[in-house]
Amino acid sequence: MALLEVKDLRTSFFTDAGEVKAVDGVSFELDRGRVLGIVGESGSGKSVTAYSIMQILAPTGKIVGGSIRFDGQELIGADENHMRRVRGNRISIIFQDPMTSLNPTYTIGHQLMEAILLHTGRNKSEARDRALEMLTLVNVNEPHKRLKQYPFELSGGMRQRVMIAMALACEPDILIADEPTTALDVTIQAQILELMQDLQKKLGMAIIMITHDLGVVAQMCDEVIVMYAGAVCERGTADEIFYTPAHEYTKGLMRSIPRDENNGQRLRPITGTPIDLLNMPRGCPFAPRCENAMKVCLTQRPGIMDLGGSHTSACWMNYKDTAAACAAPEGDKA
Amino acid sequence: MNVNLSKKQDLLEVRGLKEYFDINMGFFRTRPLKAVDDVSFSIRRGETLGLVGESGCGKTTVGRTILHLYKPTAGTVVYDGMEINDPRSLKEFRKKATMVFQDPYSSLNPRMTVSDIVAEPLDVHHLYNGKKEREERVLELLSLVGLNSEHASRYAHEFSGGQRQRIGIARALAVNPEFIVCDEPVSALDVSIQAQVINMFDDLQDRLGLTYLFIAHDLLVVRHISNRIAVMYLGKMVELASAEEIYRHPLHPYSQSLLSAVPLPDPRKARANKRIVLTGDIPSPLNAPSGCPFRTRCRFAKECCAESMPPFNEVENGHFVACHRIGEL
């Protein structure tokens, strides 16, 4: 049994303009010791998926369907006491912006010890030792001094290390990293990614890596899910996603990033603008931007198709019979 | 550092550019923050020079100081044979050199319509006769960046990030410039939109013969768009070479680690990539190390590196490096 099983998760935000289906039927499993990447552009629902697992959604957001089983236990509908024992203890999260996710009015030491005191039976001085141990683990220099410092006294890379130390203090089974290096420079990003890889091997936890940077995914992840408009459009191992992408959106992404293969050539961008979740098209959500869209794409949403192993894709192009039947490409993509 | 980099086809030449900001240390005491310290380079007509480095290395300040948005502390900017040193030459220069900003959200005035935003440079430089001509020019500019007439009367908040960046580019093109400073123009955009805007920069360069100074921290994007690339560290330029040369054969230890740190969007290559991970953070420019600014994080630093700033020398044809130990490595 997988450590985390998410099945047909649906999360909506109820706004004045109407219901926004931010996550619309997401399913995946995560085993111990694996790194799963979730990629997609802004608004694709990747962060909301993570927040739904942790149940830390904004007040307007609500999980409206599906199941999240963690270690055999259902999390949706679980009482707040149970969630408190899971959050920060067995599943923890690192946020994108290390400045706004640390409390500016407490010292680093206070914030690190808070999680330890809350979730383990340690007393204050033991918690302090543990905090020091964690800071050393994430390569923060002069850990004794750092404990007494406030977040504003640290650099961006250092703050992100503190966030990681805090997330790992209770040895979680799953670490969710929501764009952990987006705000950092490349050389600092390399340090943080290397650190996460080391710790993952040392502690054997599973990681959910949420990012829009395909480079980070290629470096870190065993498996990848690609999201568009709240749904999973393709899922597979990193090699499958990068070398044999099946969904038109994934193919488009691979063509639109500059890399060795297309150096000196013109990029082939995905046309159009990201989707408006309040105005979802009837068929495949990607159809209005897809260069190979067929008639069927505009009217019917494709189901998830098994491509062998763990590789799945929700694209009409993968259904060979359908593709032949609806061979006439749709010229007018209105 | 007095390197003569100028060649005949140079459009813009920057010599010994310095930009120091006074930082208030309390009670009438100030200390200079050397954001840009003695930088010299030139940009050829029709080329794209990429400028890379980590945050705080002074790359944005270089762009802004060239356009005299900040008054240079020292050094000269020569544009097409004309030195920019008085209000008259500056006004002439600003008709030929414009800028595209990083953040498409804060760089457009929310109270102005798109047509007024795009026409503002035309108003400033009196570049039209009558309302009709102004309107025609605005529509022409919008169509150049892939927007249309119905967008002209809307406000910036009605557009997505990619479309806003197009508006910013249309504004930069309004005065028919020859030279554009692009300050991280695609870093705020999603991957799929990024490629659209990069292609647009390419097309505009072909059609209008533009010259770009392209500032960015995404090294794969910079490599794609640039002819030559300059690497900065803590206010100094440490390496300058053609884009291919700097990727295949970086010479400065900082460029080497910077390039090896880029996560490659290719799992097999990423697994095989031997990264040179730098330890520590970039020092504060208020307490810059003596001599070579990179020596505190450099694997090869020796005593000589602490004594003086290495000269910016041409070690191979068109490949400039500032490193004391370049001969030995």
Interface residues (C-beta under 8 A of the other chain):
Chain A: E41 S42 N141 S155 G157 M158 D185 V186 T187 I188 Q189 A190 Q191 L193 E194 H212 D213 L214 G215 V216 V217 A218 Q219 A238 D239 F242 Y243 G252 L253 M254 R255 S256 I257 P258 R259 D260 N263 R266 L267 R268 P269 I270 T271 T273 P274 R289
Chain B: E54 S55 S160 G162 Q163 D190 V191 S192 I193 Q194 A195 Q196 I198 N199 D202 H217 L219 L220 V221 R223 H224 S257 L258 S260 A261 V262 P263 L264 P265 D266 P267 R268 K269 A270 R271 N273 R275 V277 L278 T279 G280 D281 I282
